[in-house]
Amino acid sequence: MFGLDITKVVALMVVALLVFGPERLPKVAAEAGRALRQLRQLVENARAGLGPEFANLDVTELHPKTLARKYLLDEADESPAPAPAPTAVTNRELGWGEIPPYDPEST
């Protein structure tokens, strides 16, 4: 259940009891349950309204991290770019008006 063990659940219950008090806690819990049921019903109605062409829609694939991994990283792994050939480095002074060598990896 969301990666919560029994000690965390008990701690959440104690905090809820302290925050809402024993008189309001049952009402707040009932309202939270009602809101969760309404949210689930809203999601099911939205899925049903999309039509048969979206029957295989997996919402987890729309997460930005998943999209980046699928469309950006996988393509880069399939066809790696060739490494540029190393250039010889010379330690000489430049002449007047001479342009220094350009290193594309440094910018």
Residue pairs with C-beta under 8 A, 6 or more apart in sequence:
1 9
4 12
16 25
16 28
17 25
20 28
47 54
47 57
50 57
60 66
61 67
61 70
84 104
84 105
87 101
94 100
